[in-house]
Amino acid sequence: MFLISDAYAQAGAAPAAGGGIASFLPLVLMFVALYFLMIRPQMKRQKETKTMLEALAKGDEVVTQGGVIGKITKLGETFANVEVANGVELQVQRVAIIQVLPKGSYSK
């Protein structure tokens, strides 16, 4: 009738010395890796994009986010007019311009 033997509690293992700081070390190392692999390159790309958008000038040949290629004919603070064909202009936001092409690479 008594097939199960009695269970007694055992003493737990002694805590490791320096466990508080050592347990946070992997978390800190993961954050450092995340910073150098993801956050820092993204900040660098944002800075390059901002510099490119500030340097836009009339006559620059550009590509928009939609893949439209054209030449800037008029620049405003937030908008730019891009000529995509003879007599055809599109008004786009400056932030929609993703690349400035080398001069002469766009021909109608």
N, C-alpha and C positions, 0 to 999 in steps of 0.2 A: 504494500500500500504506500509506503514512503520510498518511491523510486527516485525522487529528486533530492539531491543532497543540499545542505544549507549553503548559501552564498555569503561570503564575508567581504566586506569592503577592503580594498587594498590601498595602501598609501600611494598618493600620486607622485609622479616624478618631480624632482626639485626643479624650479624654474631656472632657465639658462641665464648666466650672468650677462648683463648688457642687453637684455631682450627688448627694452623699450626703443633704443636707437636702431638696433639691428633690424627690427621689424619694419621700420619706415624706410630703410635703405633701398629696397627694390622699388618702392613707390616713387622715391625721389629720382632714381635712375630711369624709370619709365617716363617721368615728366621731362627730364633732360633730353632723352631720346626723342620724345614727341616734339619738343621745342625745335631741335635741330633738323628733324626730318619733315615736319609739317608746318609749323607756325612761322619760322624764320623765312623759308622760301616763299611762302604766301605773302608775307609782308614785303619782301623784295620785289615780287611781281606787282603788287599794288603800287609801290613807289615808282617802278618803271612805267606803268600804265598812266599814272598821274602826270609824270614828267612828259610823256608822249602827248597826252591830251593838251597840256599847257603849251606845248611847242607847235601845235597845229597852226598852219598858215594858209592863206589863200593860194591856190595853185597846187597844193599837195595832193598826191594821188593816194587814195585810201581804200580800205576794205571795211565794210560794216559787219556787225554780228550776223546779219542775214546772208552774207556772202556777196553783197552788192559792191561792185568796184566802180569808182568814179573819181572825179576831180573836184576839190572844194572850190566853190565859187564865192561863197559868202560865209562869214563866221560871226556868230553871236556868242553871248555868254554861255548859253546852255544848248543852243541849236547850231547846226551847220547845214548849208545848202550844198548838196553834192550833185554835180552834173553827171548823169549816167549815159546820156546820148546827146546828140546835137539838139538843143532846145528842150531837153527833158531834165528837170531838176527835182531832186527829192530833198525834203527837209527832214533831217534826222537829229536825234540828240547826240551831243558830243560824246557821251559815254558809250554810244553804240558803235563808235569807231574803234576797231580793235587792232588795226595795223596801218602803218604808213608805208606805201610802196616806194621803191627807188624811182627817181625822176625818169620819165620816158618808158616805164614798164607798162603803162596803160595807154592803149591807143583805141580810138573809137572806130 
